[in-house]
Amino acid sequence: MPQTLRLGVLTPSSNTALEPLTSALAAAVPGCSAHFARFKVTEISLSAQALGQFDDSKILAAAELLADAKVDVIGWSGTSSGWLGFDADRHLVERIRERTGIVATTAVLALNELLASRGVKRLALVTPYTADVQQKIVDNYRSIGIEVVAERHLGISVNHAFASVAPQRLMALMREVAPARPEAITTFCTNLRAAPLAEAVEAELDIPLLDTVSTTVWGQLRAAGADPAQVSGWGRMFGWR
């Protein structure tokens, strides 16, 4: 990897948890820094207006701004393909590469790579989303052979509100899904303050926590040729190959 490593991060406009957490993760890698470009996202639902927020043209415009900073990799730190379908992210990273010449990844593509690396077939899903969005995510994982054996969701659609969910509440939800014996738990939303809970969750429940802020950084480090294992104190996943 280069002596300096710049992570370009595509960020929902109303997120407040993602940037400080991503910057803390990047700081664990010598010479690494995180740089952010926002595009408008304020609501997570299945309405036409909410789905339209993830139109590629808006995301690509933000990616072009990141390219001006000469970042080494671009990551979409958002979970929209969980309900839009995983192909949405596959097409997005191709278009980012075509438009900017920069390698790209996403929170969900990296999460799915981590799940595949360990052969995870039993997943627990914790989100702040509404029931219909949650069901779309469950269905999309079933389509790739992964069963969501337990799930909890909070029924919130206002994106800004997700960051207000207390870490203690997230911890309680993870305790509730653990009896289903999942092979991993994912906190599936990049505006939750869940990533710093990984060490405590894994020590108490002995289940890996794959938070999507963390999966974005893991995927970016891999794409840039850096070793994610340099990140310590944020859970087992950073040591996975």
N, C-alpha and C positions, 0 to 999 in steps of 0.2 A: 504494500500500500504506500501511497505518497506520504511525505513527512507531515503534511497537513491534509486533513480530510474534511471536506465541507459536505454536510448532509443538507439537501434542499427538501423542505417539508411542505407539502400542500395541506392547508389547514382550513377547516370550516370556520367561517367568519365569526360565529358566536361562541367558539370554544375558548375556554380560559384555563383548562387543566393541561391541555396537550403541550403547550409551549414550554412551561417550566419543567415538566416531567421529561420531555424530550431533551431539553438542554442539559438536565442533570445526567441523563443516560449518556449523552454524547461526551460529557466532561469526564466520564470514566475511561475514555480512550485517549491516549496521548495525541495531541495535535488535532483533535476532532472538535468541530463546532457545528451547530445546527442553525439553519437559516430558513425563514418562514415566508410563505406567500398565502394570503387568504383569498377565498372566494365565497360568495354569499350562501350561507346555509343557516337557517333559523328554525326549521321545523323538520322533525322526522315523523313521517306518516306515509300512507299510501295514496294520498290525494295527488291529483295531477300537478298541482302547484309545487308540492313538496318533492315529488319525483323529478320535476323539471329543474330543480336546483343542481342536479348532477349531470346536466347536459355537458358533453365533452368540451364544447367550445369555451365554456367558462373556466373549466379546469385547465385546459391547454393554455389559455391566456395567462393564468397564474404560473404555469410551468415555464412559460417563456420569460417571465420576470425573474424567476429563480435562475434560469440559464444566464442571465446578465451577471449574476454573482459568481459565475463559473463554478457552480457546485459540481461535485463528483458523481452524485447520484440524486435522483428525485424520488421521493416516496409520498404516496397519497396516504396520509394518516387519517383515514376514515373508513367506515365499515359498510358503505352503501351497497357494495356488491353482495352483502349478506342477504338483502331483500330484493335487489335488482337481478341477481344471478351472477355467478362467478365469472362468466364470460365478459361481463361489463368491465371488470378490472383487467382481464387479459387484453382486451381491445384497447383499453386506456393506456396501458404501459407501452404497447406497440406504437400508439399515436404520439405519446410523449417522446419516445426514442426518435421517431421519424421527424417530429417537429423541432426537437432541440439537439439531437445527437447525443443525448445523455441517457445512460442506463436508468431504468426506473423499476419500482416495485410498489406494493401496497400493503397496508395492514393485513388485509384478508388473504392475499396471495402468500404472504410470508407465514401467516398463521397456518394456512393449509399445507405449506411446505413442512412446517414443524410437525403437524399432525401426521403427515405421511412418513416423515423420517423415523417416527417411533411406532408406526402402525396403529395409531389410535383409532379405535372404532366406537368407543363409548365416551361421549363428551357431555359435560355439563355446561349450560349456557346461562350466564347472568348478565342482564342488560337493564337499562332504564326504560325500554321501549314499550309501546302499546301491544296488545295481544295479537293483532293482525300482522304487525311487523315481525313480532317474535315467531309467529307460525311460518312466515315466509322463510325466515332463517333456518328454522328446524327442517322445513321441506327441502331447502337447498342442500343442507348437509346430508340428509337422507339420500339425495340423488347421487352423492359421491361415496355412498357406503358408510357414512358415519351417523350413528344413532345418537340423538340427544336424549340421554337417559334421565335427565333431570333438568329443569329450567326454572328460573325466577325472573320476573320482569316487573317493573314498577309502574307501568301505564302512563309514562310521561311522553309528551310529544314536543315540548319546547326545548330546543337544543341547549340553550343557555342554562336551563335548570339542571341539566345532568350533572354539572360540576358541583352542585349544591348537595348532592347525595353524600352523606357522611361516610367516611371510610369504615366506621364501626357498623353502619348499616350494610355496606357491601360485604364485610366480614361475616355478618350474620347470615346473609343470603348464601354465601359460600358454604357455611356450616350446614345450611338446610339442604343443599344439593349433594353433599358428600355421602350420605348413607346409600345413595344409588350406585356407589362404587364406580364413578367415572374414571377413565384413565387420564383425564386432564379436565381442568376447569378453564373456561375462557370468560373473561370480563370483556364483553364485546361492545365497545363504544370507546371512542378516543377522547371523550369529555368526562370520563370518570377518574377519580383519584384513587385508582386501584393498583397501579403498577408498584408503588412502594410497599404493598401488602404481601408481595410474593414470598418473601422469606418467612414471614409469620404464618401464612397460609400453609406453606409446604412443611414447616416444622410441626404444625398442629395436626394437619389433615393427611399429610404424606401423599398429597396429590399435586402434580405440577400446575402452576397458574400461568396461563398464557394470556396476558393482558395485551390488548391491541395497540396501545401506545408502544409497548415494549416490542411487539412483533414487528412493527414498522421499522424500528431501529435495528433489530436483528437482521431483517431482510436487507436494509440499506448497507449495513456493514458487510454482509456476505456479497452483495452485488458489487461493492467497491473493492473487494479483495482483502478486507480486514477481518481479523478473527473476533467474532462476537464474544468469545470467552474472556476477552479483556474487560468486559463489563461484569463486575462482581457485586454481590449484595442486592441484586434485582431478580433473583430466581434461577432455577435450574436450567431454564430454556436457553440461556446464553452459553451454556456448555454443550448444547446439543449440536450434532453434526448431521 
